[in-house]
Amino acid sequence: MLGLLAAMAVAVIHAARTPQSTASAEIVAPKGVTSDGAIPVGDPGAPVRVTVYFDYMCPACGAFEKANGASLKALAAAGKARLELRPLRFLDPTSLGTAYSTRAANALATVAADSPSNLWAFHSALYAHQPQENSHGLTDAEIARYGEDAGVPSSVTSKFVDGRYAGWIRKMSDAALPTVESTPTVLINGSEFDGSLMIAGPLTEAIEAAVGRSK
């Protein structure tokens, strides 16, 4: 299954197109992103950097979140790991013309810029309500509602439809193509984690080991 997803991700990124209604003519990075375009979560001084490339339409990413999301949240809260979220739009072509991956990633970028304290809760909510591939995905109204359920103010969720960061998401996805062949891809301090991402335990153990080596 993962091999199929990897092949599909590589094939579809070249074909991905964002509808006019979601595309921003500008490339605007959200406030607070790192210099190389990651959305940070946690203490920037934490000893271990964990980078996650993902697509909100990707079923393997949903399985990864189910297995590891709570642990990553706890590691960040404990100051052991600083997370770098890198939302991609590889699977836009599987949402029947609605560019769901871009719309969801744009919403995350909007929350990162304007309501960062609710970022992880919103990220988790998008996975809790993850649509199937080859569907239209969540509507803009549904994304906004789940955001508000996660604590994001309506003054922020109302901006999702503007697509302000769609051009930036497109740029970041295209830049990731040479090194990211499938989602999820996880790096620990810049090195790709090659253990199992679909079960709880291995990734947490690897991060804890990296924390130990940093002392």
C-alpha positions in Angstrom: 0.0 0.0 0.0 2.8 2.4 0.9 4.6 1.7 -2.4 1.4 2.4 -4.3 1.0 5.7 -2.4 4.6 6.7 -3.1 4.2 6.0 -6.8 1.0 7.9 -6.9 2.4 10.9 -5.0 5.2 11.3 -7.5 2.9 10.9 -10.4 0.3 13.3 -9.4 2.3 16.2 -8.1 3.2 17.2 -11.6 -0.5 17.2 -12.5 -1.7 19.1 -9.5 -3.6 22.3 -10.3 -5.3 24.6 -7.9 -8.8 26.0 -9.0 -8.9 29.7 -9.5 -11.2 30.1 -6.4 -8.5 28.7 -4.1 -5.3 30.0 -5.8 -3.6 33.1 -4.6 -1.8 35.1 -7.2 0.8 36.0 -4.6 3.3 33.7 -2.8 2.8 34.8 0.8 4.4 32.9 3.7 2.4 32.8 6.9 3.8 34.5 9.9 6.0 32.4 12.2 7.3 29.9 9.6 10.9 28.9 9.6 13.3 30.4 7.1 13.0 27.3 5.0 9.2 27.1 5.1 8.2 24.8 8.0 5.3 25.5 10.4 6.8 25.1 13.9 5.2 23.6 16.9 6.7 23.6 20.4 9.8 25.2 22.0 12.3 26.3 19.4 15.0 25.5 21.9 14.0 21.8 22.2 16.9 19.5 21.5 15.4 17.4 18.8 13.9 18.6 15.5 11.1 16.4 14.0 10.0 17.3 10.5 6.8 15.8 9.1 5.8 16.0 5.4 2.2 15.1 5.0 -1.0 15.6 2.9 -4.4 15.9 4.5 -6.0 13.7 1.8 -3.4 10.9 2.3 -4.8 7.8 4.1 -1.3 6.7 5.2 -0.9 10.1 6.8 -4.1 9.6 8.6 -2.8 6.3 9.9 0.4 7.9 11.0 -1.4 10.6 12.9 -3.6 8.0 14.6 -0.5 6.1 15.7 1.8 8.9 16.6 -0.1 12.2 16.9 -0.6 12.1 20.7 3.0 11.1 21.3 4.3 14.0 19.1 2.1 16.4 21.0 3.4 15.1 24.3 7.1 15.3 23.2 6.6 18.9 22.1 4.7 19.8 25.3 7.6 18.3 27.3 10.1 20.5 25.5 11.9 17.4 24.1 11.0 17.9 20.4 10.3 20.9 18.2 8.0 19.8 15.4 8.1 21.1 11.9 4.9 20.6 9.9 5.2 20.7 6.2 1.7 20.3 4.6 1.8 19.3 0.9 -0.7 19.2 -2.0 0.4 16.0 -3.7 -3.1 14.6 -3.8 -5.1 17.5 -5.1 -5.9 15.5 -8.2 -7.7 12.9 -6.0 -10.3 15.4 -4.7 -12.4 15.6 -7.9 -11.4 19.2 -8.8 -11.8 20.8 -5.4 -8.1 21.0 -4.5 -8.8 19.7 -1.0 -5.1 19.2 -0.1 -4.4 22.8 -0.9 -7.4 24.1 0.8 -6.7 22.2 4.0 -3.0 23.2 4.0 -4.0 26.8 3.4 -6.3 26.6 6.4 -3.5 25.3 8.5 -1.2 28.1 7.4 -3.9 30.6 8.2 -4.2 29.2 11.7 -0.4 29.2 12.1 -0.3 32.9 11.2 -3.4 34.1 13.1 -4.2 31.6 15.9 -1.0 29.6 16.6 -2.1 28.5 20.0 -4.8 26.4 18.3 -2.5 25.0 15.6 -2.1 21.5 16.9 -5.8 21.1 17.9 -6.8 22.2 14.4 -4.2 19.9 12.7 -5.7 17.0 14.8 -9.2 17.9 13.9 -8.5 17.8 10.1 -7.3 14.2 10.6 -10.2 13.3 12.9 -12.5 14.3 10.0 -10.2 13.1 7.1 -12.1 12.5 3.9 -11.5 9.6 1.6 -9.4 9.9 -1.5 -11.4 10.3 -4.7 -14.0 12.4 -2.9 -14.6 16.1 -2.9 -13.0 16.4 0.5 -14.4 18.6 3.2 -16.2 21.8 2.2 -14.8 25.1 3.2 -17.7 25.5 5.6 -16.8 22.1 7.2 -13.1 23.0 7.5 -14.2 26.2 9.2 -16.6 24.5 11.6 -14.1 21.9 12.7 -11.6 24.7 13.2 -14.0 26.5 15.5 -14.7 23.3 17.3 -10.9 23.1 17.9 -10.9 26.6 19.4 -9.9 28.7 16.3 -11.8 32.0 16.4 -14.4 32.6 13.6 -12.4 35.8 12.7 -9.7 33.4 11.6 -11.7 30.6 10.0 -13.5 33.2 7.9 -10.2 33.8 6.1 -9.8 30.2 4.9 -11.8 30.8 1.7 -9.4 33.7 0.7 -6.7 31.1 -0.2 -4.1 33.6 0.9 -1.4 31.0 1.3 -2.3 28.7 -1.6 0.5 30.0 -3.7 3.0 29.4 -0.9 1.7 25.8 -0.4 2.1 25.2 -4.1 5.7 26.5 -3.9 6.6 24.4 -0.9 5.1 21.3 -2.4 7.1 21.7 -5.6 10.3 22.4 -3.7 9.8 19.1 -1.7 9.5 16.9 -4.8 13.2 16.2 -5.3 13.5 14.6 -1.8 10.0 13.6 -0.7 8.6 10.8 -2.7 5.7 9.8 -0.5 3.7 11.0 2.5 4.2 10.8 5.4 7.9 11.4 5.4 9.5 12.0 8.8 13.0 13.4 9.6 14.7 13.4 13.0 17.3 16.2 13.1 17.4 16.2 9.3 17.8 12.4 8.8 14.9 10.4 7.5 13.3 8.0 10.0 13.2 4.5 8.3 11.3 2.6 11.0 7.5 1.9 11.0 5.3 5.0 10.9 2.1 3.2 11.1 2.3 1.8 14.7 2.9 3.6 18.0 6.3 3.2 19.6 9.1 3.1 17.1 9.1 6.8 16.2 8.8 7.9 19.8 11.7 5.6 20.8 13.8 7.1 18.1 13.1 10.6 19.2 13.7 9.8 22.9 17.0 8.3 21.8 17.9 11.4 20.0 17.0 13.4 23.1 19.4 11.2 25.1 22.2 11.7 22.6 21.8 15.5 22.8 22.6 15.6 26.6 
